[in-house]
Amino acid sequence: MFRLGVKVQGRPLLRLVTVGARSGKRRVAVLGWFPTESDESWFIVGSNAGSARHPGWAHNLAAHPDEVRIDLGEGEFAVDAGLLHGADRESVWDRVVEMAPGYGSYLEKTDREIPIFKLTRRH
């Protein structure tokens, strides 16, 4: 079981379990998450600290969006991952920067659009 406690930029953490886009192997990343309108979904941001490249987990989500699991500290469960676009993405980005201002500086470091994914519990 994943132990919570440490936060990144004040955000609670989750453990993201994906399938490698090329390797097909199980991959794990620990990420800060942002709330949605539901207790059954969460936003995660592929900022990679403003790097020129998307984080590896973002490629894995895009390649295998139906093979994603998360752990919020009480055990893993399956989620569906959807990439946000357009006005939906912009609205969430504004909320992300409001809740964790450090994310705002990442746009100054990169030319890429920083992906935002919505993870929704699968029942």
Backbone as CSV, one residue per row, in Angstrom:
resi,resn,N_x,N_y,N_z,CA_x,CA_y,CA_z,C_x,C_y,C_z
1,MET,0.843,-1.180,0.000,0.000,0.000,0.000,0.885,1.240,0.000
2,PHE,0.474,2.240,-0.682,1.171,3.521,-0.836,0.899,4.416,0.369
3,ARG,1.945,4.970,0.967,1.778,5.855,2.126,1.770,7.300,1.674
4,LEU,0.726,8.021,2.039,0.643,9.438,1.724,1.278,10.242,2.844
5,GLY,1.475,11.511,2.609,2.011,12.381,3.650,2.780,13.529,3.039
6,VAL,3.750,13.215,2.221,4.532,14.252,1.568,3.673,14.882,0.482
7,LYS,3.825,16.178,0.302,3.074,16.874,-0.740,4.047,17.571,-1.683
8,VAL,3.610,17.800,-2.915,4.384,18.543,-3.908,3.645,19.845,-4.175
9,GLN,4.315,20.956,-3.977,3.705,22.280,-4.119,2.368,22.353,-3.389
10,GLY,2.325,21.723,-2.241,1.119,21.757,-1.422,0.017,20.818,-1.867
11,ARG,0.272,20.056,-2.911,-0.758,19.161,-3.447,-0.609,17.765,-2.881
12,PRO,-1.728,17.090,-2.601,-1.665,15.692,-2.178,-1.145,14.834,-3.337
13,LEU,-0.633,13.670,-2.996,-0.021,12.796,-3.992,-0.867,11.568,-4.285
14,LEU,-0.662,11.035,-5.474,-1.204,9.741,-5.840,-0.093,8.952,-6.512
15,ARG,-0.285,7.654,-6.517,0.644,6.774,-7.226,-0.055,6.355,-8.510
16,LEU,0.548,6.703,-9.635,-0.006,6.414,-10.956,0.680,5.178,-11.510
17,VAL,-0.112,4.189,-11.904,0.422,2.952,-12.461,-0.043,2.864,-13.915
18,THR,0.925,2.829,-14.815,0.627,2.777,-16.240,1.325,1.569,-16.860
19,VAL,1.050,1.364,-18.148,1.747,0.364,-18.950,2.642,1.135,-19.908
20,GLY,3.916,0.776,-19.959,4.873,1.468,-20.812,4.437,1.489,-22.265
21,ALA,4.510,2.653,-22.886,4.083,2.821,-24.278,4.870,1.907,-25.215
22,ARG,6.162,1.769,-24.990,7.001,0.919,-25.846,7.308,-0.426,-25.198
23,SER,7.574,-0.404,-23.899,8.018,-1.630,-23.227,6.884,-2.591,-22.905
24,GLY,5.692,-2.045,-22.669,4.577,-2.875,-22.234,4.683,-3.287,-20.771
25,LYS,5.689,-2.753,-20.071,5.906,-3.092,-18.669,5.174,-2.125,-17.753
26,ARG,4.907,-2.590,-16.544,4.271,-1.770,-15.515,5.214,-0.629,-15.121
27,ARG,4.672,0.582,-15.084,5.443,1.771,-14.715,4.700,2.507,-13.603
28,VAL,5.446,3.067,-12.655,4.855,3.756,-11.518,5.457,5.151,-11.401
29,ALA,4.604,6.142,-11.177,5.039,7.522,-10.947,4.227,8.073,-9.780
30,VAL,4.853,8.899,-8.952,4.160,9.560,-7.855,3.975,11.014,-8.259
31,LEU,2.720,11.485,-8.242,2.370,12.803,-8.765,1.438,13.550,-7.820
32,GLY,1.518,14.862,-7.877,0.512,15.682,-7.233,-0.761,15.631,-8.067
33,TRP,-1.910,15.786,-7.414,-3.180,15.784,-8.143,-4.008,16.989,-7.722
34,PHE,-5.000,17.281,-8.555,-5.880,18.427,-8.336,-7.321,17.944,-8.360
35,PRO,-8.173,18.547,-7.535,-9.566,18.089,-7.433,-10.389,18.442,-8.677
36,THR,-11.397,17.629,-8.888,-12.396,17.877,-9.927,-13.710,18.170,-9.214
37,GLU,-14.788,18.153,-9.973,-16.119,18.390,-9.411,-16.662,17.143,-8.712
38,SER,-15.895,16.035,-8.773,-16.370,14.755,-8.250,-15.325,14.119,-7.339
39,ASP,-15.797,13.313,-6.396,-14.880,12.523,-5.578,-14.398,11.289,-6.328
40,GLU,-14.875,11.115,-7.538,-14.550,9.938,-8.337,-13.590,10.251,-9.480
41,SER,-13.018,11.477,-9.505,-12.074,11.825,-10.561,-11.051,12.834,-10.039
42,TRP,-9.914,12.902,-10.756,-8.777,13.704,-10.344,-8.070,14.232,-11.585
43,PHE,-7.471,15.423,-11.485,-6.662,15.960,-12.567,-5.196,15.757,-12.244
44,ILE,-4.401,15.386,-13.257,-2.954,15.347,-13.125,-2.360,16.136,-14.286
45,VAL,-1.210,16.741,-14.038,-0.604,17.672,-14.992,0.753,17.139,-15.434
46,GLY,0.963,17.067,-16.738,2.227,16.590,-17.307,3.229,17.706,-17.474
47,SER,3.510,18.418,-16.399,4.391,19.586,-16.486,5.841,19.202,-16.713
48,ASN,6.281,18.110,-16.124,7.679,17.709,-16.186,8.585,18.876,-15.807
49,ALA,8.116,19.685,-14.853,8.836,20.862,-14.333,9.226,21.848,-15.432
50,GLY,8.429,21.891,-16.502,8.687,22.838,-17.580,9.683,22.335,-18.611
51,SER,10.033,21.069,-18.557,10.965,20.469,-19.520,10.405,20.560,-20.936
52,ALA,11.286,20.453,-21.912,10.871,20.482,-23.320,10.100,19.225,-23.711
53,ARG,10.163,18.187,-22.900,9.510,16.913,-23.213,8.408,16.594,-22.213
54,HIS,7.403,15.900,-22.704,6.360,15.389,-21.823,6.971,14.315,-20.920
55,PRO,6.446,14.152,-19.723,6.935,13.060,-18.869,6.575,11.712,-19.485
56,GLY,7.373,10.712,-19.179,7.122,9.376,-19.729,5.734,8.865,-19.430
57,TRP,5.233,9.158,-18.231,3.906,8.650,-17.882,2.826,9.210,-18.789
58,ALA,3.021,10.427,-19.315,2.019,11.015,-20.221,1.954,10.227,-21.529
59,HIS,3.096,9.782,-22.026,3.121,8.936,-23.228,2.426,7.607,-22.951
60,ASN,2.665,7.067,-21.755,2.035,5.800,-21.392,0.519,5.933,-21.310
61,LEU,0.037,7.040,-20.736,-1.413,7.270,-20.656,-2.026,7.368,-22.047
62,ALA,-1.342,8.080,-22.937,-1.864,8.246,-24.301,-1.894,6.907,-25.041
63,ALA,-0.883,6.073,-24.810,-0.802,4.790,-25.507,-1.759,3.753,-24.944
64,HIS,-1.982,3.785,-23.640,-2.803,2.763,-22.979,-3.747,3.403,-21.959
65,PRO,-4.693,4.247,-22.407,-5.558,4.964,-21.464,-6.514,4.063,-20.684
66,ASP,-6.716,2.840,-21.157,-7.641,1.931,-20.480,-6.919,0.947,-19.562
67,GLU,-5.605,1.140,-19.378,-4.832,0.249,-18.509,-4.140,1.054,-17.410
68,VAL,-4.872,1.978,-16.814,-4.318,2.886,-15.816,-4.948,2.587,-14.457
69,ARG,-4.100,2.631,-13.439,-4.557,2.435,-12.062,-3.948,3.546,-11.223
70,ILE,-4.623,3.902,-10.135,-4.049,4.849,-9.188,-4.224,4.328,-7.773
71,ASP,-3.409,4.883,-6.883,-3.509,4.581,-5.462,-3.438,5.905,-4.728
72,LEU,-4.456,6.206,-3.959,-4.518,7.429,-3.155,-4.156,7.144,-1.697
73,GLY,-3.654,5.936,-1.437,-3.258,5.570,-0.091,-4.086,4.462,0.521
74,GLU,-5.075,3.977,-0.213,-5.945,2.926,0.318,-6.012,1.719,-0.605
75,GLY,-5.054,1.609,-1.517,-5.027,0.504,-2.466,-5.325,0.971,-3.881
76,GLU,-4.827,0.218,-4.828,-4.992,0.568,-6.244,-6.408,0.310,-6.733
77,PHE,-6.825,1.128,-7.703,-8.068,0.884,-8.418,-7.926,1.415,-9.840
78,ALA,-8.736,0.890,-10.731,-8.677,1.241,-12.145,-9.337,2.588,-12.401
79,VAL,-8.741,3.342,-13.332,-9.303,4.614,-13.777,-9.214,4.687,-15.291
80,ASP,-10.077,5.506,-15.875,-9.974,5.856,-17.287,-9.283,7.201,-17.357
81,ALA,-8.401,7.363,-18.324,-7.637,8.606,-18.467,-8.057,9.327,-19.739
82,GLY,-8.395,10.602,-19.589,-8.765,11.421,-20.742,-7.935,12.691,-20.779
83,LEU,-7.402,13.009,-21.936,-6.616,14.221,-22.135,-7.565,15.391,-22.380
84,LEU,-7.374,16.483,-21.637,-8.225,17.664,-21.804,-7.726,18.509,-22.975
85,HIS,-8.677,19.177,-23.651,-8.366,20.016,-24.805,-9.096,21.348,-24.698
86,GLY,-8.589,22.333,-25.430,-9.291,23.598,-25.620,-9.671,24.307,-24.341
87,ALA,-10.914,24.809,-24.323,-11.406,25.602,-23.199,-11.430,24.805,-21.902
88,ASP,-11.731,23.499,-21.985,-11.719,22.664,-20.777,-10.324,22.642,-20.167
89,ARG,-9.312,22.444,-21.007,-7.942,22.419,-20.527,-7.543,23.766,-19.934
90,GLU,-7.864,24.844,-20.637,-7.489,26.185,-20.168,-8.121,26.506,-18.819
91,SER,-9.359,26.129,-18.651,-10.053,26.371,-17.390,-9.377,25.622,-16.245
92,VAL,-9.037,24.372,-16.481,-8.369,23.586,-15.446,-6.971,24.134,-15.198
93,TRP,-6.245,24.527,-16.262,-4.904,25.094,-16.081,-4.963,26.315,-15.155
94,ASP,-5.930,27.177,-15.360,-6.068,28.362,-14.507,-6.276,27.960,-13.044
95,ARG,-7.080,26.934,-12.804,-7.308,26.448,-11.433,-6.044,25.841,-10.843
96,VAL,-5.291,25.104,-11.667,-4.034,24.492,-11.223,-3.072,25.570,-10.739
97,VAL,-2.901,26.616,-11.543,-1.961,27.687,-11.192,-2.452,28.457,-9.967
98,GLU,-3.756,28.569,-9.812,-4.305,29.229,-8.628,-3.995,28.421,-7.364
99,MET,-4.111,27.090,-7.462,-3.881,26.228,-6.301,-2.394,25.973,-6.040
100,ALA,-1.596,25.968,-7.097,-0.154,25.688,-6.982,0.582,26.651,-7.912
101,PRO,0.827,27.883,-7.467,1.395,28.924,-8.334,2.708,28.559,-9.017
102,GLY,3.462,27.655,-8.442,4.726,27.246,-9.069,4.550,26.676,-10.463
103,TYR,3.391,26.124,-10.753,3.139,25.568,-12.085,3.145,26.664,-13.154
104,GLY,2.782,27.882,-12.773,2.735,28.978,-13.740,4.064,29.233,-14.403
105,SER,5.166,29.069,-13.689,6.491,29.328,-14.263,6.884,28.278,-15.297
106,TYR,6.250,27.121,-15.276,6.599,26.072,-16.237,6.317,26.500,-17.674
107,LEU,5.297,27.329,-17.881,4.986,27.793,-19.237,6.096,28.664,-19.804
108,GLU,6.829,29.333,-18.920,7.938,30.178,-19.367,9.151,29.358,-19.780
109,LYS,9.210,28.104,-19.360,10.364,27.252,-19.622,10.211,26.381,-20.862
110,THR,8.996,26.266,-21.390,8.768,25.330,-22.485,7.849,25.920,-23.547
111,ASP,7.994,25.414,-24.761,7.122,25.810,-25.867,5.966,24.833,-26.056
112,ARG,6.015,23.707,-25.374,4.972,22.694,-25.577,3.732,23.028,-24.748
113,GLU,2.604,22.516,-25.194,1.398,22.636,-24.374,1.472,21.550,-23.305
114,ILE,1.398,21.969,-22.069,1.486,21.038,-20.948,0.170,20.263,-20.850
115,PRO,0.246,18.929,-20.970,-0.992,18.145,-20.959,-1.609,18.046,-19.565
116,ILE,-2.925,18.024,-19.556,-3.683,17.791,-18.327,-4.616,16.612,-18.594
117,PHE,-4.575,15.650,-17.708,-5.409,14.463,-17.831,-6.429,14.427,-16.709
118,LYS,-7.596,13.940,-17.052,-8.614,13.691,-16.043,-8.683,12.175,-15.858
119,LEU,-8.506,11.755,-14.625,-8.591,10.346,-14.270,-9.928,10.113,-13.587
120,THR,-10.696,9.157,-14.089,-12.030,8.874,-13.545,-12.106,7.408,-13.125
121,ARG,-12.541,7.201,-11.886,-12.649,5.823,-11.363,-13.524,4.988,-12.283
122,ARG,-13.045,3.816,-12.584,-13.802,2.869,-13.398,-14.572,1.946,-12.477
123,HIS,-15.872,1.780,-12.752,-16.709,0.892,-11.906,-17.066,-0.355,-12.651
